């Protein structure tokens, strides 16, 4: 499955937020979308998901324009993981994951055995079966984020859109979520995720798209895009890119902000 965004123009009403943006992501790839607040990352996501009307350009899935796709058809192809949230009702974790099957059910029908099996498979994939019978509102933020990913997997999408999947998580849980994202891409999912942390692009991306103010947009591999000059232009701060060696003997880059 290939997602292509071609010369996209996105916005709210008559206000244009994003203009002439192009990028693509294939099965098994992770595209990390970086950029400061207010440049249109969420607007772009909402347009891809069909929540906002595309103002110009095209969004293609395997070459097919999704302009006239129904919300249900989109949900069968694109899974969405929002920032961690707490729902108003104390559902069990398994019921939250099972909600991911909604796009595959007809109106007024109930989940079947196959839907239950798929939800259980999603939970097992993320190794969170110990949470299955717990109340979603009573588990930690990191655990809730894993549950939201499991719910999206239960949709059986070809593409996963993740809006700051590590927001509000502690350092350990951030890395655990990134590890799971890497594993999902290895299984063939195409992943598009936003992050406020450039280091996440080094840890978890095939491609990087950097959005800056005044509609400046750059797409490429992580070494081409996540540079000291690019980050200074985007965020207005000095940074230093360093290289170290991980436990496997491989070179790993990291971004360090410089405080004067």
FENPE-V110122 format. One record per helix or strand. SS is the DSSP state (2 for helix, 1 for strand). FROM is the first residue (numbers start at 0). LEN is the number of residues. If there is no record, write none. Layout:
ss=SS from=FROM len=LEN
ss=SS from=FROM len=LEN
This chain:
ss=1 from=1 len=11
ss=1 from=14 len=12
ss=1 from=29 len=6
ss=2 from=40 len=8
ss=1 from=55 len=6
ss=1 from=63 len=2
ss=2 from=70 len=7
ss=1 from=77 len=4
ss=1 from=91 len=1
ss=2 from=92 len=12
ss=2 from=112 len=13
ss=2 from=128 len=3
ss=1 from=134 len=1
ss=2 from=135 len=3
ss=2 from=140 len=14
ss=1 from=158 len=4
ss=2 from=170 len=16
ss=1 from=189 len=5
ss=2 from=197 len=6
ss=1 from=206 len=6
ss=2 from=212 len=3
ss=1 from=215 len=5
ss=2 from=221 len=4
ss=2 from=227 len=8
ss=1 from=238 len=7
ss=1 from=250 len=7
